[in-house]
């Protein structure tokens, strides 16, 4: 199903006084004025520790290895996940078809526009994560049997073109429940995909985790990076 406009990726740029006269920055870069000069800040780019206070104005930190990284505070934008009426049609996001996930990442197809995708960990299963079947409460012998939050194991894949951190949170569209993360009895409200050290820049990231919900319904992840914030919608049905 094609997503309505509110579910589209939102690119976010930090304006600067000279941004109109500066050269355009790349899609994952932020306009800034550092040491009196217009520049483009990007995760994993070189930085100077003596200019830390200036980087912080734009939501960046100069690490000990003298590379930039966006702060979690910059990524913690307000949730813009919409609501729908109970019983309404869930506007499920489309799987990404422009990328061969099995060949490139060794996973099932990713959901949403990227650059960060939820995907099934086994490409041979042929499953997309647009519709999830779960039992409520979690059945005996399942990893979540001691919790009211059932869930499913999957991976997050982040393409190599984006080297910054990713913050993932989620909420139900047709109710008041969260999406949570991890294997704990009371799972976390957010999942953080850290930026890699500079020497590993240029490689994609791959991380296994669990997503968790308490009831069937229409849900969405909000996926926030340095210059983007977008929503990926999926449905959980009772098995």
N, C-alpha and C positions, 0 to 999 in steps of 0.2 A: 504494500500500500504506500503511495506517495505521501510523504510527510507534508503537513500544512506548514505555512511559513514560520510559525513560532517555533517549530522544531529544528529549523535550519541552523547551521553553524553560525556563530556570532564571532567575528574577528574584532579584537579589542586592541586599539593602539593608544599609547600615552602621548598626548599632544605636547609639543614644546613651543616656546616663543618663536623659534626659528624654523619650526617644522615645515611651514609653507615654502621656505626657500631652500630647504635641504633636499638632497637626493632621496628618492623613495627608498624606504627600508624594505627588507624582505618580509615574507608573510609571517615569520616567527620572530621578527625583530621589532624593537620599540624605539621610536624617536626620542632622543634625549639631548641635553646640552651638558657636556662634561668638560670641566676645565676651560669653560668659555667657548667650546667648539661643538657644533652640531655633529651628532654621531648616531649610530644605530646600535643599541644594546641587544645582545643575543646570548642565550644560554651556551656555556662552554667556550665563549670567546675570551681572549686574554684581557686581564684587567690589572689595575694598579691599586694596591691595598691602601695607599695614602689618600685615594679618592673614594673610599668606602662610603662616607657620608653622602656624597653626591649620587652614587649608585643607589643607595637606599631610598632616595627621593622617588625613584622610578620603580621601586619594588625589587631591586636586585641586591645580591650580596657578592662580594669579592672573596672567594675562598682562599684557604691557605696555599693551594697550588696555583693561585693567581688566575683563576678562571671564574667567570660569572655564572650565577645561577639565580633564577627567580625565587622569591620567597613564597612560603606557603600562605602567608598573609595576602600576598597579591592574588593568589589563586582562589582564595576563600570568598568568592563573589556570592551575592545573594542568590538563592535558588530561583530559577525562572521556569520550573516545571509547571505546566498548566494543570488545570483540573477538568474532569469531564463528569457528566452525570453517571450515577450508578446504573449499570445495565447498558450504558452506551457502548458504541463500537470503539474498541481500543485501536488507536492510530499507530500500529506497529511499524517500527523502522525497517527499511529494506536492508538485506545483506549487501555488503560491498562486493560488486562484481568486477571492478576494474583491477583487482589484485588477485593473483593466484596464491591464496593463503597456504595451500598444501605444499606448493613448490617453494615458496619464498620463506615461510615461517614454520612449516610442518604442523599446521593447525587446521581446524575447520574454518569455514568462512566467517569473517568478522562482520559485526553488525554496526551500521551507521556510517557516517562520512569520514571518520578518522581525523587525525592521525592515530588516535588510541582506540582500539577495538576490543570488545568482548568477543571471545571465540571459543568454540569447543576445542578441548585439548587434543582430540584424536581425529585427524582428517579422514580416517577410514570409516568413521561412523556416519559421515554425511549429514550431520545434524547442524542446523542453524539454531541460534539461541533466541529466536524471535518468539517462540512459544515454549514454555517450560511446564512439564507435568510433574507435580509433587503430591505427596500424601501429607495430610494434616490430621493430627499431630505427626511428627516424624516417627516412623515405624521402629520397632526394636531392632537393634543391630546396625542401625544407620548412624553415621557420625554425629548427627544432631539429636539423637534419641533423648538426651537429658535436657533439651532446650525446647522452648516454644517456637523457636525460629528454625524452620526447615531451610534447606538450601541445596545448591548444586555446585559441583566443582567445575571450574573453567579456567581460561587463561586471559590475561590482558596482553595484547600485542601493541607496541608503539613503534611506528615506522621510523627508519633511520633519519629521515629528513627533519624530524623534530627531536631535539636533544634535551629539552627542558623537563621539569617535573610535571606530573599530572595528578590532580586531585579529583577523586571520584566520590560522589554522594548520590543518594537516590530517594525517591518518594513515590507513593501510590497516586495515580491520577484520579481514580474513582473511589477514593477512601482516604483515611488519615494515617496510614502506616508508612514506615520507612522501608527503604532497602538498606540492609546492613552487610557487613563484610567480615570474613575470617571464620575460624573454626571454634571460637569460644562459645561457652554456654550463653553468655550475653554478648553478642557480636558488636563490633565497632560501627559507629555511625559514618565513618569515612574510610576510604582506602587511598593510600599514598604510593604513587610510583615515583621514586626518586630519580633525579638526573644522575647519570653515571659520571665517574671521574673523567677528567679531560682526556686522559690517555686512551679511554675507550670510546671517545666520540666517533660518530660515523657508523655505529652499529645499531641494530634494532634491539629493543628490549622485549623480554618475554617473562611473564611471571604468573605462576599458578596461584589461585585463591578460591574462596567460596563466596558466592552471593547468597544472602539470606532474607527470607520474608516470613511473615506470620500467617498470612491468609492468601487465598487466590485473589487475583485482581489484575488491573492494568498498571504497570509500573514503568518508571524511567530512571536511567542513570543521568546525572548531570556531570559532564566531563569538562574539566577546566584545565587549561594550560596557560602558558605565558601570554599568548595573544589570542586565545580562542576560548569559547564556552558554548557547548552544544549539548543537546538532549538526545538520548537514544531510548526508544520506547519498546517495551516487550510485554508479553502477557504471561501470567502464571495461572495455570488451570489445575484443578484438583484431579489427581490420577484415580 
